[in-house]
């Protein structure tokens, strides 16, 4: 697959990735600040490094914990 587009979405700087498949179609996926991007192409790594500051990563982790607590109240 070939990288076609990177879009940044939302408060937590999710990376919306669009790739072109070998058959000419599109494959879309979303990367969140808690994901490992070490196996991604350099352009994605650079964008993640630029946007996913410690502050953004911390806010995303806190948001996820709050969501989990709402789903599973004790």
DAFEN-V558118 format. One record per residue. N is the residue number from 1. PSI is psi as a letter, one per 20 degrees, with the letter a starting at -180 (999 if undefined). OMEGA is omega in degrees with one decimal (none if undefined). Layout:
# DAFEN-V558118
n->N psi->PSI omega->OMEGA
n->N psi->PSI omega->OMEGA
This chain:
# DAFEN-V558118
n->1 psi->q omega->-178.8
n->2 psi->p omega->178.5
n->3 psi->p omega->179.9
n->4 psi->g omega->-173.7
n->5 psi->q omega->170.6
n->6 psi->p omega->175.2
n->7 psi->q omega->178.6
n->8 psi->p omega->-175.9
n->9 psi->p omega->167.4
n->10 psi->r omega->-177.7
n->11 psi->h omega->-174.9
n->12 psi->j omega->172.8
n->13 psi->l omega->175.2
n->14 psi->q omega->177.9
n->15 psi->o omega->176.4
n->16 psi->o omega->-174.5
n->17 psi->p omega->172.4
n->18 psi->p omega->-179.9
n->19 psi->q omega->176.4
n->20 psi->p omega->179.9
n->21 psi->r omega->179.2
n->22 psi->h omega->-179.9
n->23 psi->j omega->177.9
n->24 psi->i omega->176.9
n->25 psi->a omega->179.6
n->26 psi->q omega->173.7
n->27 psi->p omega->-178.0
n->28 psi->q omega->176.2
n->29 psi->r omega->-178.1
n->30 psi->p omega->175.6
n->31 psi->p omega->-180.0
n->32 psi->r omega->-173.2
n->33 psi->i omega->178.6
n->34 psi->j omega->-176.4
n->35 psi->q omega->176.4
n->36 psi->p omega->-179.2
n->37 psi->j omega->-175.3
n->38 psi->h omega->-179.9
n->39 psi->j omega->-178.8
n->40 psi->r omega->176.0
n->41 psi->q omega->-173.4
n->42 psi->h omega->-179.0
n->43 psi->h omega->178.1
n->44 psi->g omega->177.8
n->45 psi->g omega->-179.3
n->46 psi->g omega->-179.4
n->47 psi->g omega->178.4
n->48 psi->g omega->179.9
n->49 psi->h omega->179.9
n->50 psi->g omega->-170.4
n->51 psi->h omega->-173.8
n->52 psi->m omega->177.2
n->53 psi->r omega->176.4
n->54 psi->h omega->179.2
n->55 psi->g omega->179.2
n->56 psi->g omega->179.1
n->57 psi->g omega->179.9
n->58 psi->g omega->179.1
n->59 psi->g omega->179.0
n->60 psi->g omega->178.6
n->61 psi->g omega->178.1
n->62 psi->g omega->178.6
n->63 psi->g omega->179.8
n->64 psi->g omega->179.4
n->65 psi->g omega->178.1
n->66 psi->g omega->178.4
n->67 psi->g omega->178.9
n->68 psi->g omega->179.5
n->69 psi->h omega->177.9
n->70 psi->h omega->179.9
n->71 psi->h omega->-175.6
n->72 psi->m omega->179.9
n->73 psi->q omega->-177.3
n->74 psi->999 omega->none
